[in-house]
Amino acid sequence: MSDVKNLHIGQITSFYIPPVTLVGSGSCKQIPDRLACRDAKYPLIVTDQGIVACGILKTITDILDAANVQYAIYDKIVPNPTDKNVEEAFAIYKEKGCDSLLTLGGGSSHDCGKGVGFLVANGGKIHDYEGVDKSSNPFPPYVAVNTTAGTASEMTRFCVITDTSRKVKMAIVDWRCTPGVAIDDPDLMMGMPAGLTAATGMDALTHAVEAYVSIAATPMTDACAEKAIEYIARFLRRAVANGNDKEAREGMCYAQYLAGMAFNNASLGHVHAMAHQLGGFYDLPHGFCNAILLPHVCEYNLIGARRRFRRIARLLGENVDGLNLDDAALAAVKAIKRLASDVDIPSGIKALGDMFGKNVSMDDIPTMVSNAQKDACGLTNPRKMSDAAVAAIYRNAW
């Protein structure tokens, strides 16, 4: 029997995914057809300078040009997309007379594109949509093309935008921002650097683990989370070691998408609630923040979901036969730490700040604790956290 109630007897559960998903080598070549099916004639492409520099944007625009599809481009997305990014991209959408969205990249590009979709369909400012299901009108046609194996933002109803005035990441959860078409083409991921592969892969693991121990987990999300964890254990180290390992890249495509299916419907936990504050305060990469916090939060959560953590340990390749339940659950934390070490995740928040030239300070912990406790992701954590517990985890992860 599980420590986490997951049958929801007598309750109605929901399951959100895009109407169409394409996974596999060459799937990006179907973009023109998928736009045409939705009567989209002039998309705004939302992307970032990294996608421009590595040639992926040109790959996609060549496909569009060959099909005589007109488009506009906004390519100024920053790693933690801001309300300013959304405003700038929306201005181009209106100026150019666009009628649809094509987001290209990882979570940052997709999140910004979703922000534009809110304003196109509903007006106002992106801040108006912080929270759950605050919009009222459907999005314009929207195709999301993924280039990293981690965030699953190409298929979720989640949108995270940094409020630059408050230095807070706004968590927006709204079924209307789910893309109409999600495309995961491993060919677009072959040149992804090892560090980015590691960070996004650990982000996917965080999604799967938090969804699996969420108090909102269901049999459907469990199936997705379990397979995602199994595939990450099988393929992430290989993808980091050799970025041209096509089987590993495709395996991680499926892993991160399955993890997205899990958390898109079971939600997340305090890893994300806390990681959002590190991103909002210091503009640190989300995947690395999750990876550093994950074992610390899991260890705190063990007593709330011991049997589920024992299962996670097995999925990560640990032999827990003969161990008592507490030790078997703890094996999951040890396996997560080992995987993070193997793919060169920084040892703590200070080391991560040094890596990216950010002046992180423990003096900010009280403010981050306050903001983390307001983050909607923490609502489904399997163990309630006091302010003191959140602060202690930040300090232990420093």
N, C-alpha and C positions, 0 to 999 in steps of 0.2 A: 504494500500500500504506500502511496506517495505521501510526503509531508505537505504537499501543496494540493489544495482542492482543485481538480481540473475537469470534473464532469459537469459542473454547473446544472445539476438536476433541477428542473422546473424553471430554468432561466433561458433567455434567448441570447445566443452568441452570434457574433458577426465575423465575416471573413472578407477582407478587401485585397484585391489584386488588380493589376491592369487587365482590360478586356483582351489585349493581345500582347504576347511576349515572344520575342525571337532570340534564341540562343544558338550560337554556333559560328564557325568560320564563314566569313562572307555575308553574314546576315545584314551588315550595314548597307549592302548594295540594294536592299529593299526599301530604303528610306523614301525615295520618290513615290513608289507605289503606295506606301502606307500614308503618306501625306495626301495623295490623290484620293484614296479611299475615304478620307475625311473632308474632302472638298477644300483642302488647305492649299492655297495658291502662292502665298507670300509669307513664309515663316521668318521670325526673328531667331537667328542662331545665337544662343547664349553660351559663352565659353570663356576660357582664360588664356593668358599668354603662354603658359606651358604647353597647352594643346596646339597653339599656333606655332611655337618654336620647334616642336618635335614633328611637325608635318601632318598631324592628324586632321586639323581643320581643313587643310588643302585636300586630303583624301576625300573628305565628305563633300566639300564644295565642288570637287571634280565630278563626283557622282551626281550632284544636283545640276551642275552645268550641262552634263551630258544628257540629262533628262529635260533640259530647258526649264528648270525650276528657278524662279527668282527668289532672292533672299536678302535680308539685312543681317548685320553682324554686330553684336556687342561682345567684346573680348577682354573686358577689364575686371573680371571677377578676381577677388582676392581669396586666399585659402579659407578664411572664415567670412563668408559673404555678408555684407553690411546692408543696412537700410539705404545707404547712399548708392550702392550697386543697384539695388532694386529700382530706385528712382531714376537713375541714369538709363538703365535698360528699358524701363517703361517709356521714357521720353523718346527713345529711338523707335520703339514699337509704334508709338503714335505718329511721330514725324514721318516715318516711312510708309505708313498705312498698312502695316502687317496684319495678317488675319489668323496667325497660328504661331506656335512655339516649337523650336527644335533645340533641346538642350544637349550639349556635347561636353563630356568630361566626367568628373567624379561628383561627389555630393555637393560641392560648392556651386558648380554650374547648375545642377538640377534644382538646388534650393533657391538660387536667385531666379531661375526661370519660373519656378512655382510662385515666387513673390510677385513677378510680373503678371502671372495669370490671375492672381487675386485682384490686382488693381485693374486689369483689363475688364474682368467680368463683374467686379463689384464696386470699383472706385475706392475713394478714401486713401488711407496710408497703410503700409504694411503692418504697422503697429496695431491697427484695428483688429487684426486676425489672430493675435496671440491668444492661445488657449485651444479649445476644442470646438470644431464645427461652427466657426463664427461667420462663414460666408453663406450666401443665399442663392447665388447664380452659378451655373456651370461654366467651366473653363473653356477657352477657345481650344481648337484642336491642338493636341500636344503629343509630340514624339520625343522620348528621352533616350539618348544614345550614350551608353556607359563606357568609360575607358579605364576604370579601376575596379578591382574586385574587393569591395569593402562596404561602402555606405548603404548600398541597395536603394539609394534615393531615387533611382530611375523607376522604381516600382512601388514606392510607399506613399502613404498619405501624410507623411511627416515633412515639415519644412522648418529649418532652423536658420534664423537671420539675426545677426548681431545688431543690437540697438546701440549705436555709437555714443549716444548721449549718456546712457546708463551703464555702458560697458557690460551689458548682459545679453546672453544669447536667448532670443525669444523662441520658445518651442511652440510651433503651430502644428496642430493636428486636425486635418480636415479631409474627409473622404473625397471632396471635390477636386483636390489637387493631385489625386492619383493620375499619373500619365495615362493617356489612352493607348499608347504603344510603348513598350520597353524593349530595347535592343541591347543585348550583351554579346558582342563579337570579340572573341579572344584575339583576333588578328590586331585589334586596336590596342591591345594590352602588352604586346610582345616586347616593346621597348621600355616598359615601365621600370624605373630604377629599383634596385633591391630595397632601399630604405622605404620607398613609397609602397612597394609590394608588401613589406612587413607590416607597416602601419595600417594599411587598409585591410590586410588579412586579419590582424588582431582586432580591428574594428568589427569585422564580420563575426569573429569568435565571441566578442562581447555581446553583439546582438543576439546570437544564438543562445548563449548561456543565460543572459538576463531574461529572455523570453521563456526559456525552459523552466526557470525557477519563479517566474512571475505568478502572482496570485490570480492573474487573468488567463493563465494557460489553459488550453483545451486540447483534446486529442489531435485535432488538426494541426495546431501550432507545435505540439510535441513532436509529431512526425517530421515536420520541417526542421525543427531545431536539432533533433537527433542526427538527421542526415547531414545537416550543415556542419555540426561538430566533427562528425566522422570524416567528412571530406576535407575539412581544414587540417585535421591531424594528418591526413594522407598526403595533401598536396601543397600546403603552405611552405614548408621547408624547401621543397623542390623548386617552387616558383621563385623563392628568394635566391636560392643557390644558382639557378640557371633561368634567367628571364626568357629564354627562347624555348623552354620546355613547353611545347604546345599542349600536351596532355595536362600538365599541371595548371597552365593558364585556364584551360577550359574547365578543369575540375574546380578551380577557384571561382569561375563564373557561376557555376551551379551552386557552390557553397554559399557565396555571398547572397545570391538570389533567394535561396532557401532560408537563410537567416533573416532576410528581409521579410519573407512571407510569415515567419514566426513572429518577429517583433512588431510588424505592421498590424498584427491582430491581437497579440498578447501584451503589447507594450514592453517597457524596459524596466529599469531600476535605478538604484542610487549611483551606479558607475556613471551613467549618462548624466544624471542630475548634477553630479560633481564635476565631470569632465566639461560640461557646458560652461562652467564658471572659469575654468582654466583657459578655455578658448576665448571667452568674452573678455577676461581681464588682461591676458597676456598675448592674445592672438597666436596661441600655440596650436599645432595641428591636432585635429580631433582624434584621429586614430591613435597617435602616440599617447595622448592623454588617457584614452580609454584603456590602452594596453598597460599603462603604469598603474592605474587605479584598480583594474579588474581583480587581481589576486587579493588585494587588501579588502575590497568590498565583499568578495566571495567568502573570505575567511570569517568576516563578521556575520555573514548570512548563513553560515553552515548549520547552525542549530535550527534554523527555520525551514530547511529543505535537505536534510541529510541524505535521504534515499535518492533524491534527484542529483545531488552532487556525487554520490557513489556512481550513479549511471554516467554522469559526465566523465568521471575518471576512467571508466571502462571505454567510453567512446574516444577518449584521448589516448588510448592504448595502454593504460595502467592495469596491471594484474592485481586486483583487490580481493581475490579469493582467499578466504581464511582470515581476513581482517575484520575487526569489529566495525560497527557502522560509523563510529566517529573517525576512526583511522582511514576507512575507505573514503569517506567524504573529504577528509583532509588531503587525500591523494589527488583529488581534482585540482586543488590549489597548487600543489607541488608540480603537477603536470603543466598547468598554465604558466607558472614561473619558468619552467624548463623550456617551454616553447618560446616564450618571450625572449629568453636569453639566447636561444639558438638562432633567432632571427635578428639579434642585435638591437632589441628595444632598449632605450636608455634606462638606467637603474632607478631613476626617480625624477621628481618634478624639477629639482635643481639642475640635474644633469641635462634634462630636456631643455630647460631655459638656456643653459650655456650653449647647447647645440645650435639653438636658433637665435642666439644673441638677445635674449629677453631677460630683463631684470626682475626675476620672481622674488617675492618676499613673503615670509610667514606673517608679516604684519597684516596682510590682506585676507588671512584666513577667516576672521570673524565675518567680514562682508561676504565672502564666498559661501560660508556656511549658511548665512541668512538667505542668500539667493538660491542656493541649492535646495533648501527646504521648501522653497516655493515652486520649484521646477516640477512640472506634471509627470515627468518620468519616474519620480520617486514614489508615486502613489501605488505602484504595483510591486514594489520591492517586497520580498518575502519576510523581512524582519523590519519592524519599525526602528527608525534611527532618531535619536535625540540630537540636539545641537552638539553636545559634547562628543557623541560618537562620530559625527561627521568631521568635527575638528580633529579628532584623534586620527582618523584615517588620513586626512590631508597631511598631518604632521608625520605619520608613519611612512607615507609615500614620498615625502619630501627628499 
